[in-house]
C-alpha cells in the first residue's frame, strides 16, 4: 500500500465512525472539525470511494484493497515530507492534513468513539507536522446540466518568483511533484493547438482521463494554465471514461519581484460519487491543491541552482500559440459560491418525492390502526402503533436530509469515451 492510500484510510476511519453512530458528543466533534464532510447527507463518502476503486480495477487484476486503520497508522509512523512528492513520498502539505486527521481521531476517541489504535500512535501521527491543516472544501455548481464539485484555493504572497514557478507549471511536470498525480502522457495538440495529455491520478487505484490545456501569459506578468476534458476522448488512447467533468485553471500572479499569489479552481464530477466524496479526492489527497506542490518544486529548483540536488526531466514553460482559434480567456480568480441554477427546483422535486413516500408509509400505519380498531384495540396495540409511527417518522426525517446527496450523485456508469483515435 502506498503512503497516500494510507492517508485516505485515516480520513476514511473518521467517516466510518460518523456513519455508524448517533452519539451527540461524537457527531459534534466531527461537525466542528470537518463541517462539510460529516453532516447529514455528507457522511458515507468512504464507502463510495471504495466502490469506485473496485470498479476501476482492470480486468484480470486483483481489486484494490483498503488496509485497516491500525495497519495504515503503523505504515505512516515513519512518513517524512519530501520533494518531489509521489504516492510514497508525502509532501509537507500531505503531512499537515494527516496530522489534522490524527487530531480528529484523538478527539473522537476522547468523546467516546471506538478507535482501535493506541493513543501513543495517534499522537505520533499528530506530531508529524507542526502545522495541522484542515483540507479544503468543495462547493456545488451546475455545469452544462451536470452538478459537480467546485474547489477553489488561494496561496497568497508566497516567497517564490513567477519565473521560478514557470519552470514547473506545465501540467506534464505535475506527476513529478504532486502526490496524487501518477502520469501525464503527451498526446500532441488538437486543431485549436491546445496541448493534449492522458492524465493518470489516484492512490492505489487509478483514474485515466484525456485532457487538453492552454498556457497563457498576461501583460502584468500573470501566467496561467486552463484545462478541460479533451474533445476527442478515446479508449484507444487510454481514457477509462469515468470522469464526467474535469476543468479548471491554475493562475500565478506576481506580487513584487520575488513573491506571487497562486489561485486554483477545479470543477470535477465522477459517476457514483457524491459531491462530498469527490471533494475528498480533490482536497484531502491534493488533486485540487496542485499549487502548493508547485511552490515546493519551484523552491527546490531555485535551491538546486545554488548547489542543491537538481531535479531532472523538467518540461520547461512555453506559451501555447497566440491568436489561434480556441484560445481561452484568462481566469479571473476564485469562483463565487452560489446556489447552482436549477437547484431550487430540483430540491423541491426531491422533497416532494420524499413527502410522497412518507404519506404512503403513513397510510399503511393508518390502515393497520383501522383494522385493529374494528376488532377492539388494546393498550399493547397503541404502544405498537406508536412505536411504528415513531420509526417511520424518524426514517422519513433522515431520508429528507439525505435526499440532496442522492440528487447530486449520478449512477456509477462510464461516459462514452469512444473508440476513435482523435488526434486531429
N, C-alpha and C positions, 0 to 999 in steps of 0.2 A: 504494500500500500504506500502511496506517496504521502508526503507530509501535508500537502494541500488537501488531499482526500480526508486525512485525519482531522484537519481543521474543520471541514464540513461536518464530520461526525460529531465534533464537540458542540457546534451550534445546533445540530440536529437533536442532540440529547436534551437541550433546552425545550425544543418544540415537542418532543415526546412527553416531557414532564407536564407541559401546559395542556397538551391534548388529552392527558389521562387523569386530570384532577379537576375538582370543583372547589378545592380549598381556597378560601378568600385570600389568606396571607400569601400563599404561593403565587396565585394569579396576580396579586398586586405587585409583588416584586418583579415578575416578568413584564407586566404592563409598564412599569416605571423604567425598566432598563432597555426593553425592546418594544416600544409602544406600537410600532406598525407591523409587527410580525407575530404577535402573541394574543391578539384580541379575538373576539367573536368574528367568524368569517375569515380569519387570518391563519390561525393555528392549523396544523396538519400538512404544512408545506414539505416537511421532510419525507413523508410517505410519497408525495407526488414526485419528488426528485428521485427517490429510489425506483419508482415505477418507470420513470423516464430512462434512467440508467439501464434498466433491464431491457427495454425495447430498443435501445441504442446498440445493444450487443450484436456484433456482426455474426452472420450465420456460421456455425461451426466453432465459435469461440465460447469460452466459459463466461457466464454472466458476471458483471462487476459485483463484487461483494462489499458490504459496509461493515467494518470491524465493530466490536463492542466499544463502548465508551472507555472501559478500562484499557483495552489494547491501544486505542487511539491516544489516550493520555500518556501511556507508557512510551509510545513511539515519539511523542512530541517533547518529552522531557529534555532531550538534548538539542532541540532546534535552535539554530543560530541564524541571525539575519545575514544575508549575503547579496552581493551584486556581481553578476546578473542573477535574478531570481528565476526559478523554474518550479516544477511540481515538487521537487525535493529540497529546494533551497528557498526558504521563505524570505520575503522582504521584511524590512523593519515595520512596514505597514501591516503585513500579514500577522506579524508577532504582536502588534498593538491590538488587532482585532481578537487574536487568540487570548491575550491577557484579559481583555474585556469579557470574553465568553467565560473564562475561568472565574472571574469575579462574580458573574451572574450565578454560576453553579454553586459557588460558596454561599451566596446569599439565599439561594433557593433551598439549599441543604439546611441552613440555619432556620429557615421558615417552616421546615418540616418535610420537604420533598425528599424522596428516596434518590440518593446519588451514590452509586456503589463504587466510589473512588475515595481513597484516603484523603483526609484534609491536607496532609503534607504534600501530596502530589498535585492537588488543585492549587495550593499556594505556590508551588514551584512553577506551575504554568503562569500564574498571575504575575510572577516576578520576571518572566522572560522579557517583558518590556516595561520601561519606566513611564511610558505614555499609553495606557489603555485607550483604545479608540473604538467608540461605537460605530457600527457600519453605517454607510449612507442609507438613505431611504428613498423609495420609489413613489412616484405619483401615477395616476391613471389618466390615460388620454385615448381618444378615438382617432385612429389614423386610417383614413380611407375605409371607414366602416368596421375596422378591427380594433377592439380595445387592447391596449398594450401598456406595458410598464415603461415609465419615463424616469430616468435618473439623471440629474444634473449635479455637477460637482464644481467646486472652485478652490484653487490653491492660490491664495493671494500673496503677492510681494515676496516670492521666494528668491533666494540668492543664487541665481544662475542666469546667464545671458541668453538672449534669443539665439545667438549664433551657436551656443553650446547645445541648446535644445534641438535646433535644426539638424544637428549631426545624428540624432537618434529618432527623429519624428516620423520618418517614413514607416508606414504600417508593417513593412517587411522586417523591420527591426524589433517589433513588439515581442515576438516569442523569445528573443534573446534577453529581455529584461523583465518580462511580466509573468508572474506565476501561472496565471490561468491560460495563457496563450501557449499553444504547442507548436504550431507551424503556420506560416503564411506562404503558400506555394504560388509563385507568379504565374499568371495566365495571359500575359500580354496586355494589349489595350483594345477597347471596343471602338466602334466607328466614331464616337464622340471624343475619343482619346482619353477616356477615363482608364486608369490602371485597374486591372482585374486580378484578384487573388482567390485562392481557396483557403479560407480561414479554418483552422482546427483549434478548438478550445475545450477545456474540461479539466477534470481531476483524474480519476482512473477511468472515467468514461470520456467519450469524445463526440462533440458536435462539429459537423463539417458543413460549411456554408460558403457559397460563392458570393463575393462582394466586389464592388467597384469603389474606387476612391479618387479624389481630386485634391491636389496640393496647390495652395494659393498663398499669395502674399499681398498685403495692403500697403498704402503709401506711408503709414505711420510705423512700419516695421513689423506689424502683426502678421504672423503666419498661421495657417490653418490647414486641417485635413477634413474634408467632408467624405462620408462614406454611406453606402446604401446597398441593398440587395442587387446583385448583378441582374441585368436584363435577360440573360440567356443562361439561367441556371441549368445544369446538366449533370445527371448521374454519372455520365461517362467521365466528366471532369472531377468527380468525387463528391459533389453535393449530396448530402443524405436526405434533403427535403424536409427537415423537421422545423426549421425556423421560419415563421410566418412574416415577422417584421424584424429588421435589424438595420437601423440607420442612426446617424448622429454626426458629431464633429468633435474635434479637439482643437482649441484655439489658444495661441500663446501671444500675449500682448506685452510689449516692453514697458518696464517701469524704471526709467533711468537707464544707466549704462549696463549694469550687471544684475538687475532684478526683473522678474516677469510675473504676470498673473496668468494662470492656466485655467481655462474653462473647458469642461467637457459636458456633452449631453448624449444620451443614448436612449433610443426607443427600441424595445425588444418584446416579442411575443413568441411563445413556444406552445404548440398544441399540448393539451393535457396539464399545463402548469398554470396555476392561478397567478394573479399579479404579485402576490406575496412570495410565492416560490420563485418566480422569475427575478424579483428584486433581490432575493437571497443570492442567487447565482451571480448577479451583476455587482452587488455591493459587498457581500461577505467574502467573496473569493477574488475580487479585484477586476472583474470583467469591465466594469464601467469606471474603474479608478486607474486607468492606464496612465493618466497624467502624473500621478505621484511616482510611479515606477520610472517614467521617463526622466523625471527630475533626478532620481538616484543615478540613472545611467549617464545623464549629462554631467553630473558632478564627477562621476567616476572617470569619464573621458577627459574632463578638464584636468583631473589629478594625474591621469596617465601621461598627459602631455608634459607634465612636470617631473616625470620619472617614475610614475606609478605603474601598476600592471596594466598593459594595454588590452583593449577589447578588439577582437578581430572579426572580420566578416561583416562590417557595418555597411548598410546601404546609405549612401550619402544623400542629402537633400537636393532635389531637383524639381523645379516647378513643373506642374502639368502645363501643356501648351496653352498659351494665352490666345484669346479671341477665336476659340473654336466652338462649334455647336455643343450645347450641353454644359458649358461652363457654369458652375453654380454661383449663387450669391454668397457672399461671406456670411458666416454665422453672426448672430447679434448678441450672444451671451445666453445666460440661463433662461430656460422657458418658465413663464409664469404658471404657477399651479392654478388650475381652474377645473370646474366641473365639466367633463367632456360633453360636447354637443351630442344630443340624443340620449344622454344618460338618464335624465329625469324620467322620460317616457319609459325607458327600459326598466328603471327601478319600480315605477308604478305597475308595469305589467307583471314584474316578478312578485311584487307584493300582492297583486290580485290573485295570482296563481296560488300563492301560499294561503291566502284567506279562503279561497275556494276549497283547498284541501282540508283546511281546518273545519269549515262548515260541514263538509262531507263526513268527517270523523265525528263531529258533534251530533250530527243527525243519527249516526249509529248508536251513540250513547243514549240519545233521547228515545230511540226505538226500544232499546233494552229497558229503559225506565218504564215505558208504557206497558211493555209485556209483563214486567214484574208487578206493576200496579194492578193490572187486570186480575192477577192471581193472588193478590194480597201481598203487600210489601212489608218486609221486616227490617229491624234495625241493622242486621248484617247486610241486607240489600242496599240500604242507604250508605253504609260505610264502603261497600264495594264500588258503588256507582260514584261516590265522591272521590275515591282513590283513582278510579279510571278517568274521571274528568280532569283531575289534577295532573295525571300523567300526560293526557292528550294536550292540555294547555301548555305544560312545560315543554313538550316536544315541539309544539307549534311555535312557541317563543324562540327556541333555539334555531329552528328552521328559518324563521323570519329573518333573524340576524345573519344566517348563513346564506340566504338567497343571493345577495350581491356577488359573493365569491363564485357561486355556480354560474351566474350570469356572465361573468367575465372570463370563465375558463372554457376554452374551446375543447372539443373532443381530441383525444390523442390520435391524430391522424396526420400523415405526411401531406405536405403540399406536393403538387406535381412538378418535380424538378426537370422533367423532360428527359429525352434521350439524345437530343442533338448536341453536337459539339459546341456550337455557338461562339466561334471565335471570329466573328465578322469584324 
